[in-house]
């Protein structure tokens, strides 16, 4: 009984240290297994091969595993991306155009697969530990599918294994930086967030 008690004391002392030392891959796995839903604000900044930044965009996103997500751009233009568990919808308000695809085809090895896909992310990505930088633990996810459209996706996690940043590098050398704020773990989200009906009169492309 005394040994058991001492074991609990040792664990209580060293657990914070062990959590602090957890690498990017461990934080990614913790995020996928423990964060079943989430929401946050985001700021997105594209950057060309020379490091020149383009106009930034911002908005909100929500997700619920597996395969349900809502990515809403608010500035400088309005665009909505919705995964309803079966289909992948993209609505461009200015063009009044909707693009729809089967979710499994669109999700694949995309950034959305890391945030809102199934638990088995390592079936779609090879994970490489990216070390510590700017107070975050980083993990680099390389798509196993060469036609994924991305060379790699790098995510930074805080000590609570919450996503704080994402860097997308495409096959043409362009990088897109995303910063997440006001991140909430496992909020109760309305299923209506993940439903989409094309607006009347919109041009629907796809299925």
Secondary structure, DSSP 8 states (H G I E B T S, - for coil): -HHHHHHHHHHHHHHHHHHHH--HHHHHHHHHHH-SEEEEEEEEEEE-TT--B---EEEEEEEETTTEEEEEEEESS-EEEEEESSEEEEEETTTTEEEEEEHHHHHTTSHHHHHHS-S-GGGTEEEEEEEEETTEEEEEEEESSTTSSEEEEEEEE-TTS-EEEEEEEETTS-EEEEEEEEEEES----GGGG-----TT-EEEE-
